Amino acid sequence: MDESKTQGRIEPYTHPAAGWGALKYVAINLLKERVAGGKYRTLFKQNQPDGFDCPGCAWPDREHASTFEFCENGVKAVAAEATSKRVTPDFLAQHTVAELLKQSDFELEQHGRLTDPVVYDSKTDKYKPIAWGDAFALIAKHLNRLDDPNRATFYTSGRASNEAAFLYQLFVRAYGTNNFPDCSNMCHEATSRGLPGTVGIGKATVTLDDFEHCDTIIVFGQNPATNHPRMLGELREAAKRGVTLVSVNPLRERGLERFTSPQHPLEMLTLSSTQICSTFIRPTLSGDFALLKGVAKRVVELDDEALANGKPRVLDVDFIKAHTSGFKQFAEDLRAESWALIVKESGVPYEEVDALAKIYCKGERVIATWGMGLTQHKNSVAT
């Protein structure tokens, strides 16, 4: 067994994200996974009304879906499902779990998909095949042994289909519990904990259609080109409408700088691209809490200055009075906060905090969107 690790590397890259490079790696992944030519048509079923949701990310679909509603990551996900590479009982008999653990997640996946249900044998430290009936009986034995269904946890991945997840939750609820930590729940639990106290609901407050009407988009802690490239299509359309786009992320991802859309022939043929973000704010790791508090502090300061000079208020006083509570204490806390501490803990100079606050104040229809760059830090709920 080859136990060599894939060597990471950093190389100069001057091109925009996606474009012909994305199409190249689409072809490479289909060949690498040995996907039969007849299965390529599966790609055209992705994110279609009569097809299936892409397992690559959770980016939503418009009603007027085009034929090509998939991205490079979507092709990789489908190729991994449609691969002809197989992990047979013979393969598992040759390798102990200790040996397999020496391989990276990427290397393990390259072996292919399981052909049989398997069970771990502690005596040999190997997985061995088990009949479906015996597998179900083994699962039932352990579940029936519990004195309370709530002592069991049933995890599921976004790589499972919606249909499979629906049947899974029916089974578990019939068993008697609601313990469903899934990958989205684990990734964004900070959101569902932090938002109810600020906006009254534990999930996003905008829809995909809102992207067509906003004038400002601030992207926090996201790498769309790497993790959910279909979002770049929406950001591209926004940029072309003149929307102000800001990236708040320690990594200045190329996709948020320039993007060549594989779905637009003119950009592909002319080797041109679209500039996405006009402003990049790069906080230190986990510095987002201090940065956002600095932005809020500066917004209150700008409102104080406007009020003192007899100019139109920055804050929507009527909205705050009608729909919020505790704002006075919040504003007082912001005014008392130290700029030196904000700059130190965020890693962002005052001038950039000021610029971000003014971009926010200028916008009349602002979308703030965030990913795991915010939710995976210890200050995530407060942020």
Salt bridges, closest charged atoms under 4 A:
GLU11 OE2 - ARG9 NE 2.95
GLU33 OE1 - LYS85 NZ 3.78
ASP50 OD2 - LYS45 NZ 3.47
ASP61 OD1 - ARG230 NH2 2.78
GLU69 OE1 - ARG230 NH2 2.87
GLU72 OE2 - LYS76 NZ 3.53
GLU81 OE1 - ARG113 NH1 3.24
GLU81 OE2 - ARG159 NH2 3.59
GLU99 OE1 - HIS95 ND1 3.82
GLU109 OE2 - ARG159 NH2 3.55
ASP147 OD1 - ARG151 NH1 3.45
ASP209 OD1 - ARG62 NH1 2.89
GLU212 OE2 - ARG62 NH1 3.47
GLU234 OE2 - ARG62 NH2 2.48
GLU237 OE2 - ARG236 NH1 2.90
GLU237 OE2 - HIS264 NE2 3.75
GLU257 OE2 - ARG252 NE 2.52
GLU257 OE1 - ARG254 NE 2.73
GLU267 OE2 - ARG236 NH2 3.23
GLU301 OE2 - LYS297 NZ 3.62
GLU301 OE1 - ARG298 NH1 3.01
ASP303 OD2 - ARG313 NH2 2.84
ASP304 OD2 - ARG335 NE 2.85
GLU305 OE2 - ARG298 NH1 3.22
ASP333 OD2 - LYS293 NZ 2.78
GLU337 OE1 - LYS293 NZ 3.01
ASP354 OD1 - ARG298 NE 2.68
ASP354 OD2 - LYS358 NZ 3.16
GLU364 OE1 - ARG365 NH1 3.90
